[in-house]
Each structure stands twice: as C-alpha cells, then as structure tokens.
Amino acid sequence: MSYHILDTVVLDRDLPERNLCRGDLGVVVQVYESNGLEVEFVTASGRTEALITLNVQDVRPVSDDDLVAVRPYRRSA
C-alpha cells in the first residue's frame, strides 16, 4: 500500500511510550523513501499530541467498517 500526504491512517499497534493505542487515527503529513511516514495524531479539538515517524507496517488504511471513538489522551510525565 502506498500512502500520500493527508491520507487518514489507523495505528496498527500500541505505542505506549507515546501514549498511542492501536486504532488511533492519524494523518500522514510526510512520506519518506524506504517505507517511512510522518504521522500526526491530534485530540478531538484539533491540538497536535504526537508527530512521529512510523513505518508503513505500523499503520493501515481507514476501512468502511471502522467506527470512530474518543478516549482520553494521557500525556507522559
């Protein structure tokens, strides 16, 4: 799967060090050679909480079967 800037993606694994969970939605903000993506994760109000470089295997495309939900974001201490 190839991704493009502004594609919405779903995190496909937990990233506890960033307080992100499998299923969190992100937006691709940069595509790198060698399967790298810069993905932005925001709160429901639009505040950026994480901007991280991931591998394409860390995410998947959004599916018509996905249901959007809201959960509290816990910032690292």
Residue pairs with C-beta under 8 A, 6 or more apart in sequence:
1 56
1 60
1 61
3 9
3 28
3 31
3 37
3 56
3 59
3 61
4 28
4 31
5 28
5 29
5 30
5 31
6 27
6 28
6 29
7 27
7 28
7 61
8 25
8 26
8 27
8 28
8 62
9 25
9 26
9 27
9 28
9 37
9 39
9 59
9 60
9 61
9 62
10 23
10 24
10 25
10 26
10 59
10 60
10 61
10 62
10 63
10 66
11 20
11 21
11 22
11 23
11 24
11 25
11 26
11 39
11 41
11 54
11 58
11 59
12 22
12 57
12 58
12 59
12 60
13 22
13 58
14 20
14 21
14 22
15 21
15 52
17 76
18 50
18 52
18 76
19 49
19 50
19 73
19 74
19 75
19 76
20 41
20 50
21 71
23 69
24 41
25 41
25 62
25 68
26 39
26 40
26 41
26 50
26 59
27 39
27 40
27 42
28 37
28 38
28 39
29 38
29 39
29 40
29 51
30 37
30 38
31 37
31 38
32 38
32 53
35 55
35 56
35 57
36 53
36 54
36 55
36 56
37 53
37 54
37 55
37 56
37 58
37 59
38 51
38 52
38 53
38 54
39 51
39 52
39 53
39 54
39 59
40 48
40 50
40 51
41 48
41 49
41 50
41 51
41 52
42 48
42 49
43 49
43 73
44 70
49 73
49 75
